[in-house]
């Protein structure tokens, strides 16, 4: 061979001598490599010998005649050796360097700063393209963690990338087998946490948290089989008659409930549903004063607001399911053999409990066929998929911030018809289903009012403790933030049962409860309430109140759901350790929503481009409360007929027009498919606009309140959109604060000019056109005033719809790695506001007219004969608290929204 790859051979003795000197003769690339330094040596003259002597202090005698041997090989310079291919197996005697490389041209270096300068200088187009997609880190343009080798010392330019060869198949097979065994070990270890037996010693007492010390769950479940307890508390489910409901293994014994027993439990739970329906009717026809005392937790005073029913059907199901779990649990426990139930619970059922369950189970009313039992199966199925969003749970908790009993206010329409009531009572006398309701009412009332004589007895009666187990295996406990909503639901249902047992609207003859008297209702309620329904009593409800108060107090010390961290420049926020979001990406979320709504509006308006509206020239009398009034219907604005231009374009458009020529004859008719597609397009546009309004106007409103915005006044409610100071704004009225404080809490959010123009075009042009299509094509006259509600379906939207639309936008803008939902966006917007938008207005005191810091303009108030506070209140100037929608309050909110839009780069 010629050139570099010439044939050179050494004897075994020569190889052995070189190894002793820490040298390696390399082939096929001929070179002498110092194994201690990890690179090839220059072989001319005496350089190899000098290197060993100067670098490694090898004696001259040991390296005698070394240079003669090396020179006889006529080796080329290491700089001229060919570079090996990328991906080669590592050379055993060459040094491995940690390197990096440019993603675009492959330039290699061990210094990040060198590559950063290289990318900025030579790859500006690539940087600009990635910045538009949200990437701005230079590290994203560099390949990191590369293993490099080269013939000479630190010769990165001529280095090649090396990769470790895969292990042999036999080794890989054995390693996979060991990995599987270790995973099985970890799985068994995590699912089989052993609880130490015996009493609690002093050291473990010191390790108890305040929450566990208060609940006593460690002691309650000390000898209990937690996985079986969770199975026992599940809602009834439908199973074939020839099968059983398998509960699990307990002490190597399979536990199950027969299909017949499970069917009877389902009948009892279905009757509980009907009983709670009857309780709801009783609440609706109960005087407000009585309901105030029912809601009060103190024995000597009522609550400032009355007890009210949950308004959403979804919330009602979740509330009822908590009570159904209690009934299902005790019935299943009672049906087990006494020794087994004692082993599972760690204690026996008390005599009163056994008698109550026996009477409930053996009642003949359950022997009658009941067609409504199938409904409970659907309810149980719903529970499996039940996913209450954080906003709904937050509403639930707000109702109990002062030991309230409801989660949402409801509008109650009542009517009275004594004759029909009497007929209903007569009809109830012989119905087996009514007997079941009565029997359930008796059992629930007894269990809710039974007094406890010590903490041990209280824990036996408190089946709600099982709901504190955090997993199916029962190896953890819920923290206060997750457990207090469960207590709230139990309090709500317990109050319903108490009211039905004390003051039922209709009689329960099978239970021995007569219909409530016409007079003396409050005295009858308080006779029972003081001993069983107040904080500090020995009943389960008293324990619910106490534990709820303690849990809410501890909940405040647990910190937020997300812990955010900021980069040094404040332009990147991170959470959960490795999830990052730049401010540019956050802004792009609102910009993308704006872009999509703009395109959708153009399509729905069939290319019609009206002049930008003069918002400041429109009249809106915010104080006018007449039903149907808004700036959209004010006759001076003349907006009601503007949509007809878009309506005609939609009807006559040659492409996607809503009218078509009939095949027979010369007439025309509606293209139903095209009309339906327009309504679907309207709903899609409205979804995105709903999210855009949340992103644009400042701190996000609660979605449940955003969905209640109305475009015009109704008979009982004021509109949720208006004009002030030449800007369009929305008004949300926080029902959470309203129910807690019994005062209004109004928040105005002003839209940026760009978003206000889109909203104006929707309300003036698109929305009336869609309703005209609905009216003319489908013959449906809609009376809805909600702004964010679908037209294509006769339903309303929920928080889930908003969440899915927000997630869709975030996936499109940020990629699949970051998916922003309602709760996360709310937390992000608050964190960003505190960092970038905080300090919208300086503090001030409108009413100061006595101190040195007082505004000299208070003299104007004196001239009118008023002190400042009286003047501000009497003449609509007081903006100190958001229970009054005053001009000064609107100006404060306008400034906050403007600063937020400036941050989003929306405000011009």
Beta strands, then each sheet from edge to edge (+ up, - down):
strand 1: 23-26
strand 2: 31-34
strand 3: 39-41
strand 4: 97-102
strand 5: 108-109
strand 6: 142-149
strand 7: 160-161
strand 8: 244-250
strand 9: 253-258
strand 10: 565-566
strand 11: 572-575
strand 12: 579-582
strand 13: 659-661
strand 14: 668-670
strand 15: 721-724
strand 16: 727-733
strand 17: 746-750
sheet 1: 1+ 2- 3+
sheet 2: 5+ 4- 6+ 7-
sheet 3: 8+ 9-
sheet 4: 10+ 11- 12+
sheet 5: 13+ 14-
sheet 6: 15+ 16- 17+
end
